């Protein structure tokens, strides 16, 4: 089996590699990261845009694979939060016919970061760097914003794995997928 991941980001590819060992339906698969356009803004700001980005990545890298994974993070409106928004990661697994969606838990960013993102000035990685929360300008390829906010208790890879496991429910339970 060959799985394409619609990104060359080591965190995303590593998350798929880690999770694949836990699932007999994909264990032992060859996993290849392929640069794939999301077709949405660099920093999605709605749940719809975040999911569309994951779908687009999965479909864009499918060719020559048995399954493809699209992973996209975005900041989405959430009522009753301090900033009105939270970050979520979407994973879409595409089998050539159907897409299977999973979402991570959500977390809230500091107000100054959220304001920068919503202004359209920058993505989360740049906003965290610009606001002084990290010296790492490549935060998204490392522990991620969630790693900073949880002091390493949850990393970007952990957070991505959540979305992957939720999408994999569909592959393990075929009754959830229309015939």
FIVEX-623578 format. One record per residue: x, z, y of N, C-alpha, C in turn; residue number from 1; residue in one letter. Coordinates in steps of 0.05 Angstrom, whole numbers, plus 5000, padded with zeros to 4 digits. Each point is the difference from the previous one (the first is absolute). Example, Ala and Ser with C-alpha at 12.3 -4.5 7.8 and 13.67 -1.06 7.14 Angstrom:
! residues 2
 n_xx n_zz n_yy ca_xx ca_zz ca_yy c_xx c_zz c_yy lumtor dolum
 5264 5156 4886  4982  5000  5024 5018 5000 5024      1     A
 4993 4986 5021  5016  5001  5024 4985 5014 5022      2     S
This chain:
! residues 179
 n_xx n_zz n_yy ca_xx ca_zz ca_yy c_xx c_zz c_yy lumtor dolum
 5017 5000 4976  4983  5000  5024 5018 5000 5025      1     X
 4991 4986 5020  5014  4998  5025 4981 5009 5023      2     X
 5010 5018 5016  4985  5011  5023 5015 4993 5025      3     X
 4986 4989 5019  5012  4995  5027 4989 5021 5019      4     X
 5017 5010 5017  4992  5019  5021 5004 4985 5026      5     X
 4980 4999 5017  5000  4984  5025 5016 5013 5021      6     X
 5025 5008 4994  5018  5012  5019 5028 5003 4987      7     X
 5020 5000 5016  5027  5006  4990 5009 5028 5009      8     X
 4981 5016 5012  5005  5027  5008 5006 5016 4974      9     X
 5023 5013 4999  5008  5014  4976 4981 5023 4993     10     X
 4987 5012 5019  4981  5022  4995 4976 4989 4985     11     X
 4989 4978 5009  4976  4988  4988 5007 4990 4972     12     X
 5022 4986 4997  5007  4989  4973 5007 5023 4982     13     X
 5014 5020 5010  5006  5024  4983 4975 5015 4991     14     X
 4980 5002 5017  4975  5013  4993 4987 4985 4977     15     X
 4999 4974 5001  4988  4984  4978 5016 5004 4974     16     X
 5026 4999 5003  5017  5004  4976 4996 5028 4988     17     X
 4998 5020 5016  4996  5028  4990 4973 5002 4986     18     X
 4979 4990 5012  4973  5003  4989 4996 4983 4975     19     X
 5013 4977 4999  4996  4982  4977 5007 5013 4973     20     X
 5019 5018 5000  5008  5013  4976 4978 5019 4988     21     X
 4981 5008 5018  4979  5018  4991 4975 4986 4989     22     X
 4999 4974 5003  4976  4985  4992 5006 4980 4978     23     X
 4990 5004 4976  5006  4981  4978 4993 4971 5006     24     X
 4980 4996 5017  4992  4972  5006 5021 4985 5017     25     X
 5019 5014 5012  5021  4987  5016 5028 5010 4994     26     X
 5003 5019 4981  5026  5012  4994 5018 4978 4990     27     X
 5025 5001 5009  5020  4981  4992 4999 4973 5015     28     X
 4983 4998 5019  4997  4975  5015 5025 4995 5017     29     X
 5007 4975 5004  5020  4993  5019 4988 5001 5027     30     X
 5012 5015 5018  4988  5004  5027 5019 4988 5021     31     X
 4988 4982 5016  5016  4985  5019 4988 5003 5028     32     X
 5015 5008 5019  4991  5001  5028 5003 4973 5013     33     X
 4979 4991 5013  5000  4973  5013 4989 5004 5028     34     X
 5014 4990 5020  4991  5002  5027 4973 4984 5002     35     X
 4980 5014 5010  4973  4987  5002 4987 5009 5026     36     X
 4990 4981 5015  4987  5006  5026 4974 5014 4995     37     X
 4994 5020 5018  4975  5015  4998 4977 4984 5013     38     X
 5006 4983 5019  4979  4986  5014 4985 5017 5019     39     X
 5009 5024 5005  4987  5018  5019 5022 5010 5019     40     X
 4993 5016 5020  5020  5010  5019 5021 5017 4986     41     X
 5023 5003 5012  5022  5016  4989 4991 5029 4995     42     X
 4982 5009 5016  4989  5028  4997 4970 4998 5000     43     X
 4988 4998 4976  4970  4999  4999 4988 5025 5012     44     X
 4977 4996 5013  4987  5023  5014 4971 5003 4991     45     X
 4993 4990 4976  4974  5005  4989 5002 4999 4970     46     X
 4981 5011 4986  5000  5000  4971 4997 4971 4990     47     X
 4983 4984 5012  4996  4973  4992 5026 4984 5003     48     X
 5014 5003 5022  5025  4985  5005 5021 5009 4980     49     X
 5001 5026 4994  5020  5010  4981 4995 4989 4972     50     X
 4975 5000 4991  4993  4989  4974 5005 4970 4999     51     X
 4992 4986 5021  5005  4970  5001 5030 4994 4998     52     X
 5017 5017 5013  5029  4996  4998 5009 5003 4972     53     X
 4990 5020 4985  5008  5004  4972 4990 4977 4983     54     X
 4976 4991 5004  4989  4977  4985 5017 4975 5005     55     X
 5006 4995 5025  5016  4976  5007 5028 5001 4988     56     X
 5012 5023 5000  5027  5003  4988 4999 4994 4970     57     X
 4980 5012 4987  4997  4997  4971 4995 4971 4992     58     X
 4983 4986 5015  4994  4972  4994 5024 4982 5007     59     X
 5014 5007 5021  5022  4983  5009 5024 5000 4981     60     X
 5003 5022 4985  5023  5001  4981 4992 4997 4971     61     X
 4976 4993 4995  4990  4998  4972 5013 4979 4983     62     X
 5006 4977 5011  5009  4977  4985 5023 5006 4981     63     X
 4996 4994 4974  5021  5005  4980 4999 5028 4988     64     X
 4980 5015 5007  4998  5028  4989 4975 5003 4984     65     X
 4999 5022 4985  4975  5008  4986 4982 5017 5018     66     X
 5013 5016 5016  4987  5017  5020 5017 5001 5025     67     X
 4987 5004 5023  5015  5004  5024 4988 5024 5015     68     X
 5017 5014 5014  4993  5024  5015 5005 4995 5029     69     X
 4979 5005 5017  5003  4999  5029 4997 5029 5010     70     X
 5018 5008 5016  4999  5028  5011 5002 4998 5030     71     X
 4981 5013 5014  4999  5000  5029 4992 5027 5010     72     X
 5013 5010 5021  4992  5025  5013 4989 4993 5027     73     X
 4981 5017 5009  4988  4996  5026 4988 5026 5010     74     X
 4996 5001 5026  4988  5023  5013 4971 4993 5005     75     X
 4982 5018 4991  4972  4994  5000 4984 5021 5014     76     X
 4977 4993 5013  4984  5020  5013 4988 5020 4979     77     X
 5002 5025 5006  4989  5021  4983 4987 5021 5019     78     X
 4974 5004 4997  4987  5020  5018 5009 5028 4994     79     X
 4998 5017 5020  5006  5029  4999 5029 5006 4997     80     X
 5018 4981 5005  5029  5005  4999 5009 5005 5029     81     X
 5024 5011 5003  5010  5006  5026 5006 4975 5017     82     X
 5009 4979 4987  5006  4975  5015 4979 4978 4996     83     X
 4982 5004 4981  4980  4980  4994 5009 4980 4979     84     X
 5025 5002 4991  5011  4981  4981 5017 5013 4979     85     X
 5002 4987 4977  5018  5009  4978 5013 4976 4987     86     X
 5022 5005 4987  5014  4978  4986 4991 5000 4971     87     X
 4997 4976 4989  4993  4996  4972 5016 4976 4989     88     X
 5005 5001 4974  5013  4978  4986 4980 4988 4981     89     X
 4998 4973 5001  4983  4985  4981 5018 4985 4981     90     X
 4992 5001 4975  5013  4984  4979 4979 4981 4988     91     X
 5006 4975 4999  4983  4980  4986 5016 4988 4977     92     X
 4988 5001 4977  5012  4986  4976 4983 4975 4996     93     X
 5014 4978 4999  4986  4974  4997 5008 4988 4973     94     X
 4979 4991 4985  5005  4989  4973 4996 4970 4999     95     X
 4997 4988 5022  4995  4971  5002 4971 4993 5003     96     X
 4983 5020 4996  4970  4996  5003 4988 5022 5017     97     X
 5007 5025 4993  4988  5023  5014 5022 5016 5013     98     X
 4992 5014 5021  5019  5020  5011 4989 5027 4995     99     X
 5018 5019 4996  4993  5028  4992 5013 5018 5022    100     X
 4983 5015 5013  5008  5015  5024 5004 5030 4994    101     X
 5021 5011 5011  5003  5029  5000 5011 5009 5027    102     X
 4992 5024 5008  5009  5012  5025 5014 5026 4996    103     X
 5018 5007 5017  5014  5026  4999 4983 5020 5015    104     X
 5010 5025 5000  4988  5020  5018 5008 4991 5028    105     X
 4989 5014 5020  5006  4993  5028 5014 5023 5013    106     X
 5015 4994 5021  5013  5021  5015 4999 4993 5030    107     X
 5001 5020 5017  4999  4996  5028 5028 5002 5013    108     X
 5005 4982 5018  5026  5000  5015 4997 5016 5025    109     X
 5023 5007 5012  4999  5013  5026 4986 4982 5021    110     X
 4988 5013 5020  4985  4985  5020 5017 4979 5015    111     X
 5025 5007 5007  5016  4980  5014 5006 4975 4983    112     X
 5004 5004 4975  5005  4978  4981 4975 4983 4999    113     X
 4977 5013 4995  4974  4986  4998 4995 4983 5025    114     X
 5004 5012 5023  4995  4986  5026 5018 4975 5002    115     X
 5025 5002 4993  5018  4977  5000 4991 4978 4982    116     X
 4992 5007 4976  4991  4981  4980 4975 4986 5011    117     X
 4980 5015 5009  4975  4989  5009 5003 4983 5025    118     X
 5021 5005 5016  5005  4984  5024 5010 4972 4993    119     X
 5008 4997 4974  5011  4975  4992 5029 4996 5006    120     X
 5013 5021 5011  5028  4999  5007 5019 4998 4976    121     X
 4992 5014 4978  5019  5001  4978 4985 5009 4974    122     X
 5014 4996 4978  4990  5010  4974 5007 5029 4997    123     X
 4992 5012 4977  5004  5028  4996 5030 5007 4999    124     X
 5015 4984 4985  5029  5005  4997 5013 5002 5028    125     X
 4995 4981 5017  5011  5000  5027 4990 5023 5017    126     X
 4974 5006 4997  4988  5021  5016 5012 5027 4993    127     X
 5005 5005 4974  5012  5026  4992 5029 5001 5011    128     X
 5014 4978 5000  5027  4999  5010 5000 5004 5030    129     X
 4983 4985 5014  4999  5002  5029 4991 5027 5010    130     X
 4982 5014 4986  4991  5026  5008 5019 5022 4992    131     X
 5022 4994 4986  5020  5019  4994 4996 5016 4974    132     X
 4982 4992 4983  4995  5014  4975 5020 4994 4979    133     X
 5015 4977 5003  5020  4992  4981 5022 4985 5014    134     X
 5024 5001 4990  5022  4984  5010 5002 4974 4983    135     X
 4985 4998 4979  5001  4977  4982 4981 4978 5010    136     X
 5011 4978 5010  4983  4978  5009 4987 4984 4977    137     X
 5008 5006 4975  4989  4987  4976 4985 5020 4983    138     X
 4985 5017 5013  4984  5021  4988 4982 4990 4977    139     X
 4988 4976 5003  4982  4989  4981 5013 4992 4974    140     X
 5027 4998 5000  5015  4993  4975 5012 5025 4989    141     X
 4994 5023 5011  5011  5026  4991 4977 5019 4994    142     X
 5001 5024 5011  4979  5020  4993 4973 4995 5013    143     X
 5000 4983 5021  4975  4993  5013 4991 5022 5019    144     X
 4980 4995 5016  4989  5019  5019 4990 5025 4985    145     X
 4988 4995 4976  4989  5022  4985 5022 5019 4991    146     X
 5024 4989 4994  5023  5017  4993 5008 5018 5023    147     X
 5000 4989 5024  5007  5015  5024 4979 5023 5004    148     X
 4975 4992 4999  4978  5020  5006 4997 5022 4979    149     X
 5007 4993 4974  4998  5020  4979 5027 5013 4994    150     X
 5020 4994 5016  5027  5011  4996 5010 4994 4971    151     X
 4994 4975 4992  5010  4991  4974 4983 5007 4976    152     X
 4979 5014 5005  4982  5009  4977 4985 4976 4988    153     X
 4994 4980 5017  4987  4975  4992 5016 4978 5013    154     X
 5010 4981 4985  5015  4977  5011 4982 4976 5001    155     X
 5010 4979 5014  4985  4975  5001 4996 4989 4972    156     X
 5020 5003 4983  4997  4991  4972 4977 5015 4986    157     X
 4999 5027 5003  4979  5016  4988 4973 4990 5010    158     X
 4998 4996 5025  4975  4991  5014 4992 4973 4990    159     X
 5019 4982 4996  4994  4973  4990 4990 5002 4971    160     X
 5013 5017 4984  4993  5004  4972 4970 5008 4997    161     X
 4990 5016 5019  4972  5008  5000 4982 4975 5000    162     X
 5005 4982 5018  4984  4976  5003 5002 4982 4975    163     X
 5024 4998 4989  5004  4985  4975 4984 5011 4977    164     X
 5001 5026 4997  4985  5012  4978 4969 4996 5003    165     X
 4991 5001 5024  4971  4995  5005 4993 4971 4993    166     X
 5017 4981 5007  4994  4972  4993 5002 4995 4970    167     X
 5018 5014 4987  5003  4996  4971 4977 5011 4984    168     X
 4983 5016 5012  4975  5009  4986 4985 4975 4989    169     X
 5000 4979 5016  4985  4976  4993 5012 4986 4975    170     X
 5026 5001 4998  5013  4987  4977 4996 5016 4974    171     X
 4999 5026 5003  4996  5017  4976 4970 5002 4992    172     X
 4983 4996 5019  4971  5002  4994 4986 4974 5007    173     X
 5001 4982 4981  4989  4973  5005 4971 4999 5008    174     X
 4985 5021 4992  4971  5000  5007 4996 5002 5030    175     X
 5020 5007 5015  4998  5001  5029 5003 4972 5013    176     X
 5010 4981 4984  5005  4973  5010 4978 4982 4990    177     X
 4987 4985 5018  4979  4982  4991 5011 4979 4981    178     X
 4984 4993 4980  5008  4980  4980 4999 4972 5012    179     X
